[in-house]
Each structure stands twice: as structure tokens, then as C-alpha cells.
Amino acid sequence: MRSNTRLVEVHLPEQFGVSRTPVREALKRLAAEQLLIADPLRGLVVYAPGPGEVEDVYRVREALDALAVRLAVVRITPEATMRLRLALQQMRASIERGDVDVTVNANLAFHNVIYEASGSATLSRLVSELSDLVRRSSSGAFSNPVRAKQVLAEHEEILHAIERHDIAAATAASSAHLRAAGRYVADEGRSAAWQLSG
């Protein structure tokens, strides 16, 4: 669901074909996880992080992904390397078709293979806590064909470094990718805020 979408609790049970109790519990959980906020005028609204928060999340992701790549370079299996290649093939094909949802999922799959290959359950858990905001923000990036192709090229650079077992190059490529992603998403957020205020 898009940021700033207003949720009307009485309509949700009918929309999803469930009773009010599970909807109410789900909304409480989403509010506790700060994915929904209570707006005094609009009711429950899907949380829209500001550019500063987005930049902060991507700074943390940059550090976590750099660690994941460093660990993955020495631990990755041939099967995991093949899964990275397949994720990139799927991403390339979905970008050519203009299928944003499949592109987002292929992007997440690429990163998830690296987290799994790192062998660190703690790292995977920490990254998963940030995944909702990243998923929502990456949809906008992949709606832009130019940025989508840049992400694909950045991922290919990461993969090539992993295949060469080059820790320094893989870490540098991963950090450059996350910095570019964070800048793009933050700039988009600032642009949207400026348009709303204008």
C-alpha cells in the first residue's frame, strides 16, 4: 500500500473477506511497528518516512550490506552464485517488460541471496526489520526505467566481484549501490514534499 494512504477500518473486513477482529489486530500490530500512524484528521494512514529517515535507513543498510557481501564472498556456494545470476536475469527481463512488481521482487531476491550466503542469522534479521521501508521506496525507483537499469548494472558489478572472490571490490560495489539508492529515494521524497507544498 502506498505511503499516506488512508485506511478506513470499517471497510477493510469486507475488502479482505474477514471479520473485524483480525483486521483490528492487524492494524494494532502495524501501528505498533510504526507502519501506520494515527492522523487526527484522516484516521489511520500508511506511514510516509521523511527524506532524513530514508537517508538514515539507507546508511544503516549500506553498513549491513557491506558486511553481508564481505562474508558472502568467502562463504558463497556455486548454488547461491547461480541464484544471484537468476535474480539478475529475472530483473533484466522484467525491466525490459516494464513489470515493476517483478523487478522489485527480483531486487529483493538478489539481496536476500547475499544475506543468506553471509551465514549470519543476526544480520539477516536486522536487514529484514528495514525491508518494508526499502520495499516501498524501491517501487518508485523501479518505476523509473533509467534508475532500474542503473540498479541492474550496480548488481552486476557486485556479482562479478563476488564471483572473483574480491572482498574489496564487492564491498565497494555494494556501498556505492546503497549510496546511489539512498540518494535517489531521498531526492524523490524531497521532490514529492516540494510538490505537495507548492
Solvent accessible surface area in square Angstrom, and as a share of the most:
residue,aa,sasa,rsa
1,M,128,0.57
2,R,194,0.71
3,S,47,0.30
4,N,73,0.37
5,T,48,0.28
6,R,130,0.47
7,L,19,0.10
8,V,43,0.25
9,E,59,0.27
10,V,85,0.49
11,H,114,0.51
12,L,12,0.06
13,P,14,0.08
14,E,156,0.70
15,Q,117,0.52
16,F,123,0.51
17,G,67,0.65
18,V,68,0.39
19,S,70,0.45
20,R,122,0.45
21,T,82,0.48
22,P,65,0.41
23,V,13,0.07
24,R,95,0.35
25,E,94,0.42
26,A,50,0.39
27,L,14,0.07
28,K,119,0.50
29,R,166,0.61
30,L,64,0.32
31,A,43,0.33
32,A,85,0.66
33,E,89,0.40
34,Q,134,0.60
35,L,41,0.21
36,L,7,0.04
37,I,77,0.39
38,A,86,0.66
39,D,40,0.21
40,P,136,0.85
41,L,169,0.84
42,R,94,0.34
43,G,35,0.34
44,L,40,0.20
45,V,3,0.02
46,V,11,0.06
47,Y,54,0.21
48,A,37,0.29
49,P,29,0.18
50,G,34,0.33
51,P,35,0.22
52,G,48,0.46
53,E,71,0.32
54,V,9,0.05
55,E,51,0.23
56,D,69,0.36
57,V,17,0.10
58,Y,12,0.04
59,R,147,0.54
60,V,67,0.39
61,R,12,0.04
62,E,33,0.15
63,A,66,0.51
64,L,26,0.13
65,D,4,0.02
66,A,9,0.07
67,L,67,0.33
68,A,0,0.00
69,V,3,0.01
70,R,101,0.37
71,L,42,0.21
72,A,0,0.00
73,V,0,0.00
74,V,100,0.58
75,R,123,0.45
76,I,23,0.12
77,T,67,0.39
78,P,110,0.69
79,E,120,0.54
80,A,10,0.08
81,T,14,0.08
82,M,93,0.42
83,R,108,0.39
84,L,0,0.00
85,R,91,0.33
86,L,94,0.47
87,A,7,0.05
88,L,6,0.03
89,Q,99,0.44
90,Q,91,0.41
91,M,0,0.00
92,R,91,0.33
93,A,41,0.32
94,S,0,0.00
95,I,22,0.11
96,E,136,0.61
97,R,150,0.55
98,G,56,0.54
99,D,48,0.25
100,V,44,0.25
101,D,103,0.54
102,V,40,0.23
103,T,3,0.02
104,V,6,0.03
105,N,77,0.39
106,A,0,0.00
107,N,10,0.05
108,L,25,0.13
109,A,40,0.31
110,F,0,0.00
111,H,10,0.05
112,N,71,0.37
113,V,6,0.03
114,I,4,0.02
115,Y,12,0.04
116,E,100,0.45
117,A,14,0.11
118,S,0,0.00
119,G,57,0.55
120,S,29,0.19
121,A,85,0.66
122,T,76,0.44
123,L,5,0.02
124,S,39,0.25
125,R,131,0.48
126,L,67,0.33
127,V,8,0.05
128,S,65,0.42
129,E,119,0.53
130,L,38,0.19
131,S,46,0.30
132,D,55,0.28
133,L,21,0.10
134,V,7,0.04
135,R,108,0.39
136,R,52,0.19
137,S,21,0.14
138,S,8,0.05
139,S,39,0.25
140,G,42,0.40
141,A,8,0.06
142,F,13,0.05
143,S,69,0.45
144,N,50,0.26
145,P,85,0.53
146,V,101,0.58
147,R,10,0.04
148,A,2,0.02
149,K,120,0.51
150,Q,88,0.39
151,V,6,0.03
152,L,18,0.09
153,A,56,0.43
154,E,33,0.15
155,H,0,0.00
156,E,45,0.20
157,E,107,0.48
158,I,1,0.01
159,L,8,0.04
160,H,95,0.42
161,A,1,0.01
162,I,0,0.00
163,E,61,0.27
164,R,147,0.54
165,H,117,0.52
166,D,52,0.27
167,I,70,0.36
168,A,78,0.60
169,A,32,0.24
170,A,0,0.00
171,T,26,0.15
172,A,60,0.46
173,A,7,0.05
174,S,2,0.01
175,S,17,0.11
176,A,48,0.37
177,H,8,0.04
178,L,3,0.01
179,R,116,0.42
180,A,20,0.16
181,A,15,0.12
182,G,5,0.05
183,R,143,0.52
184,Y,42,0.16
185,V,16,0.09
186,A,1,0.00
187,D,80,0.41
188,E,88,0.39
189,G,29,0.28
190,R,105,0.38
191,S,50,0.32
192,A,51,0.39
193,A,53,0.41
194,W,182,0.64
195,Q,121,0.54
196,L,148,0.73
197,S,93,0.60
198,G,93,0.90
